[in-house]
Amino acid sequence: MDKTLATPEKGVDSSASTHTWAGEFRSSLALAWPLIIAQLAQNLLFTTDVVLMGWIGPKYLAAGTLAGAFLMPFQLTGIGIVGAVAPLVAQARGRGDVKAVRRIVRQGFWVAILIATLLVPIVLSIRPIYLALGQDPEVTALAESYMQAGFWMLYPILGIMVLRSFLSAHDSTRIILAVTVMGVILNAILAYVLIFGHFGLPRLELRGAAIATGLVNVFMFAALLGYVLTHRKFKRFHVMARFFKPDWGHFREILRVGLPIGLTVAAEVGLFSVAAILMGRLGTNEVAAHAVALQLASMAFMVPLGLGMAATVRVGLAAGRGDVEGVRVAGWMAIILGVGFMALTATLFLVAPHLLVTIFLDPSDPSNATALMLAATYLGIAGIFQLVDGAQVVAAHSLRGLSDTRTPMLLAIFGYWFVGLPTAYLLGFVFELRGIGVWLGLATGLAFVAILLVGRFALRERFGLMKIIAGQRP
């Protein structure tokens, strides 16, 4: 990276490691709690749509689930790629390299535009792909209507991730929370109006949900960008100045670190999307039940994901300033917090699954009886793998703080696709456990990856990952 202007930033004391567990606990939570709530709120954007689609009927819920299952791997792959801005900015901030911070953010926007443009034709191919996979034609047509109305949301979504990464690396996470909460409220209003056609507007159903989500993401991007451009702490970076001037060194660095992150995310999310497709072969009730259980599990997952994002920044800051002990304490504290929270959600899922699934499906409607029973069963299994799910996501983010992304990507691809998916298929279809077997396969893949990633962080010095302290690539 360019270090021609390595002026120490004012106010970077907050990034310093305390080298004590209590101190790291306070620092990590101060950075993480707005990210955690923001992640939960972000997840509520789609959760709101899921609830509203469920009110229309199981067919629409199934179609929305299939649309989300198709879009989400590509969307999160793009988010993972541009998410490389966070560790790179954190490391530059740890070094006090202001010029590098400015250039990384600008090139992050370039990468976001490139990735979104490449993804658009793929997501618009949903119908022929799903038909080739044997999905129900009517449900597939409804899923296509969602995608055609909302494919353009990829651009603001990836732009938001660039800004969130920049702000997180500077400990400014409360504005992320505030904007996200406003987005959730706006999405609930817009989706309700557009889906059901209130206030004289046409009833757009699934298309209305997609349009609402897209407009809300435009709002959130504009709000975060306006904050960065006008706040006295950040306007000195001039992140949009000379926007069209290339900086190929930082552009390539974002892709070098980010592509493996994106593919790692795609490997995990793709596993769950394929699981939804497998559920589609079992029936509409199975798809609807899978959607409900997965949505609840996803909401719980937002907490360790937020902790992981904070771990990326905390580990990256420590690495940037050459603090070996800071790397150790920051990474392990995040892992402990992530696993500890998931132990609580695991207990909740195992104790009260029937109560939780009634949030999404009306128990008084006899047509929902089968879906409700299946959803409660799947949620009980989800409770079993909560611990390993929390461990794997936080460990992966801690490694990203060291710019270690390629090997975790390979481990994730192998664990999810060569361990988890075959197990899901064998248990679900060969041993005829149906949806239960599919969910047990998901748990197996997550556990495999969690063990490998936590072990890699524990043995980071043996694997040469701490070379980044000396300015070398791991």
N, C-alpha and C positions, 0 to 999 in steps of 0.2 A: 504493500500500500504506500501511497504517497505520504511522506512525512516531512514535506518541505516546510510546513507550518505546524509545528508541534507545540502550540501555545497552551499551557495548562489552563483548563477551564476554572472559572470561579465557582465556588460552591460545590466541589466534587467530594467534599468530606463525607457526604452521606453514603458514598460508595465504599468507603474504607471498611475493611473487615475488622470486627472486634476480636476475632480469634477465640471467642467464648461461645458456648452453645446458647446461652441465654441472650447474648447480644445478637447472634445470628438469627435466633428465633424472632426477636423484635424487628430486626431489619428486613427479614424475609417476609414477615406478615405485613409490615407497613407497605412494602412494595406489592405484595400478592393480593391482599384482600380486595382492592378495587378491581384488579384483573379477574379474580374469582367471581365476584358479583357481576362484572361485565360479561364474563363468559356465560354465566347462568342466564343473564338477560338476553344475550345474543342467541342462546339456544331457545329462549322463549319466542323469538321471532317465528321459527318454524313450528314450535310447540303450539303457538296460537293458531297457526294455519291448520295443524293436525286436528286440534279440537274443533275448529269451525268446519273442516272437511268431514269430520265424524258426524257433525250435526246434519250435513246433507245426506249422508248415508254410507254404508260400508263400501259400496262400489267406488265412491269418490275418495274415500279414505285409502282404499287399496291403490287407486290410480295416483293419488298424491304421494303415497309411499314409494311406488315404483319410480315416479318422476324424481323424488328426492334421492332414492337409491342410485339413480343413474347420474344425476347432477353432482351429488355430494363428493364422490371420489375425485372428480376433475376439479371442482371448486377448491377442495381442501388440498389437493396437490399444488394448485397455484398459490394458495395461501402459504403452504409450507415452503415453496421456493422463495417467494418474496419475504417470508419470515426470516430469511438469512440476514436481513437488515438488522435485526435485534442483536445477535451476538457480535456482528461486525461493528456496529455502532458502539456497543458496550465496551468492546476491546479498545476501540479508538478513543473512547472517552476515558478509559482507564489509563491510557498513555498520554491523555491531554491533547490529542491530535484533532483540533477543531476542523481543519480543512478536510480531513478524511471523512469526518462525520457528515459534513455538508455534501460531499460528492457521493457518498454511499447512499444517502437518502434520495438524491436526484436520480441516480442510476437505478435505485429501487423502483421508482415510477416507470422508468423505461422498461425494466423487466416485467413489471405488472402489465403494462400495455401489450407487450409482446406475448406473454403467456395467455392473457385473455383472448387475444386475437386468434391464437392457435387453437384454443379450446372451443370457440363458438361453433365452427362447423361440426365438431365432434358431438357436442351436446344436442345439436339440431338433428342428429341422425338417430334419435331415440327410437322412433317407430320401427324402421326396418330391422334394427338390432334386436329389439324386444320380440318382434314377430318371429325372427329367425331362432330365438331362444324358446319359442313355444308359449309365450305369454298370451293371455286372453285378448283378442282383437279389440273388444269394446273398451276394456280397461286401458289398453295400450293407447288407443286413440285419445282417451281423456288425458293420459299422461303426456302425450305429445302436445295437446293444447296448452298445458301448463308451461312446457318448455318453450314453445313458440312465443308465448307472451312474456317470458322472463329471462331469456338467454342473455340479454344485455346487462343484467345485474352483475355479471362477472367483472366488468370494468371497475365500478365503484367498490365492490367487495375487495378486490386485490389492492386498490388504492388505499382503502381503509387500513389494510394490514401493514402497508409501508409506514403510514403515519402512526399506527399503534406501536409498531416496533421502535420507531424513533422516540416517541414519548415514553415508552416503558424503559428504554435504556437510559433515560434521564430522570427516572423516578417520578414521572408525572402521569400517574395512572388514574387519578380521580377524574380528570376530564374525560378519559376513555369511558369510565363508568357512567358519568353524567350523560354523555351523548348517547351511549347505548341504551340507557333506561328511557330517554326521550324517544329513541327509535322504536323500542318495544311498544310504548304507549301509542305512538303514531301508527305503527303497523296494525295493532289491534283494531283501531278505529277504521283505518283504510280498508283492511281486509274484510271486516264485517260489512262495511258499506258496499264494497265492490263484489264480494262473493254473493251476497243476498240481494243486491240491487236496491238499496235504500236511498231516500232523498231524491227520488226521480231518476236515479242512475240505472242502467240496465243490469240485470242479474248475470254476472260473468262467471260465477262458480269458480272452477279451478284457475281459469285465466285471471280472475280478479285477485286471487291469492298471489299469483306470480307478479302481477303488476304492482300490487301494494308492496311486496317485499323489495322489488327493484327500486321503487320511488323512495322507500325508507332508507335504503343503502346510499342513494344519491344524497339524501339529506345528511346522513351521518358523515359521509366523506367531506361534504362541503363544510360542515360544522368543525370537524377536526382540522381541516386545512386552514380554515379561517383562524382558528385558535393558534396554530403554529405560526402563521404569517403575521399575527398582530400582537401576540403575547411578548412582553419585553424579554423574557428568558430565552425565547426561541427565534424571534425575528432576526436576530443577529446572524443566524445561520444562512438566511436568504436561500432557502431550499428550492425556490422556483426560479431564482435568477439564472440567466443564461441556460434555460432549461434544455434547449436543443443542442447544446454543445456536448459532444460525446466524451466519455471518460472510460475508455475500453478496459482499463486495468480494473477499476472497481466493478464495472459491468460483469466482467468475467469472474471476478472474485465472488460476487453474489450468486452467480450461476454455479460456480464450483462448490460453494457451501450449500446453496439452496436446493439444487436439483436432487441430491441425495435425501434432503429433508422432505421434499415434495414426494419423492418416490416411496419413502418410508411411510408417510401419511397415507399415500394411495394404497400401499400394501395392506394397511390395517382397515381403512375405510372400504376398500374394494372387497375385502373379505366379508364385511357385513352387508355390502350391497349384493354380492353373490348369494349370501345367505337369504336375502329378501327374494332373490330370483328363485332359489330353491323352494322357499316357502310358497311362491306363486305356483309352483308345480303341484303343491299339496292342496291348494284351495284358497278361496277368498277369505274365509275365516282365519286361516293360518297367517295370511299376509297381514290382515288387520290386527291380529293378536301380536304378531311380531313387531308391528309398528308401535303399538302401545308399550310393550315391554322395552323395546329398544329406545324409545323416547325417554322413558324413566331412567334407564341405565345411562343414557347420554347426558341427562341433567346432572346425575351424580358425578359423571366423568368430568364435568366442567370445573369442579373444584381442584382435583389434581392437575388438570390441564393448566389452570391459572397459576397454581404453585409451580408447575414446570416452566411456564413462561418467565416467572420471577427468577427461577433457578438459572435459566439461560443468562439473564442479565447479571445476577449476582456472581455466577461463576465466570462470566465473560469479563466483568469488571476486575475481579481478582486476577484473572489471567493477564489482562492488559497491564496491570501494574506490577506483575511479577510476584504475586503473593501465593505461594504454594499452599500454605496452611489455609488461606482464605478459600481457595478452590475446594479443599477437602471439607471444611465445615459447611460451606454453602450448599454443596451437592448433597451431603448426607442429611442435613437438616431438612431439605426439601423432600427427600425420599421418605424420611420418617413422618413428616406432616402429611404427605400424600397417602401413604399406606394407613396411617392412623385415621384419617377421615373416611377412607373407603371401608374400614372395619365397621364404622357406624352405619353407613348405608347398606352394607351387607346384612347387618342385623335387621334393619328396617325391611329390606326386601324379603328376608326369610320369615319375618314375623307377621307382616301385614300386606302380603301381595294383593289379596282380593280387594282391600280397601283402596289401594293405590290405583288399580286399573280402572276403577269406576269413575275416575276423574275424566277419562277419555271416552268411555262407552256407557250408555245409559243402561243400568241394570234392570230397569222396569220394562224395557223392550224385550220381548221374548226372542226376537231375531238376533239379539246380541249375546244370548246365553253361551253358545259355543265359543265365540271369540273371547268372552270374558274369562271362561274357564282356562282356555289355552294361554291367554295373556298372563294370568296369575301363575300358571305353571312355569312359563318361560322366565318370568320375573324372579321366581324362586331360584332358578338356575343362575340367572344373572347375579344374584347375591353371592353365589359361590365364587365367581371370578372377579369380584370387586377388588380384592386385595392385590391380585397380580396385575389388574388393569391399571390401578393407581401406581404401582411400582414401575411398570414399564414406561409409562408416559413421562414420569418425573425423571427417571434415569436417562431416557433419551434426550430430554431437554437439558439436563446437566451436561451431558456429553457435547451437545451443540454449543454450549458456552465455551468449550475448548476447540470449536470448529471441527469436531470429530463427527462426521456425518456419513461417510462412505461405508465404513464397516457396519455401523448400526443399520444402515439401509439394507445391506446384504443379509444381516441376521433377521431383520423384520420380514423381508420377502420370503426367506426360507421358512421361518417359523409360521407365518400366516398362511402361505400358499402351499407349502410342502408338508406341513404338519397339521395345521388347523383345518384347512379346507378338505383334504382327504378324509380326515377323521369325521368331519361333519357329514360328508356324503356317505361314508361307510355306515355310521351309526344311524343316520336318518333314513337311508334308502335301502342299503343292503341288509342291515339288521332290523329295519322297519320300525325304528323308534320315532320316525317322522320328525316333527318340529323339535321334540326334546333332544333327539340325536344331533340335529343341526346346532342347537345351542350348546350342547356338550362339546362339540367340535370347536366352536368359537372359544370356549373356555380353555381348551387344550392349547390352541395356538397362542393365546395371550400369555398363558403360564410359561410356555417355552421361551417366548421372546423376553419376558420379564426377567427370568433367571439369567439369561445371557447378557442383557444390558446392564443390570445391576452389578453383575460380576465384572463387566468391562470397566465400569466406573471404579469399582473397588480396586482393580488392577491397572489403573490408568497410567501409573509410572512405568510398570513393566511393559505395557503396550506402547510406550513412547509418546503418550498423549500430552505430556507436560512439556514437550519441546516448544510448544507455543509460547511458553514463558520466556524463552530466549529469542522469540521472534521467528521461529521456524514453523513450518507447516507440519501438523501431526501426520 
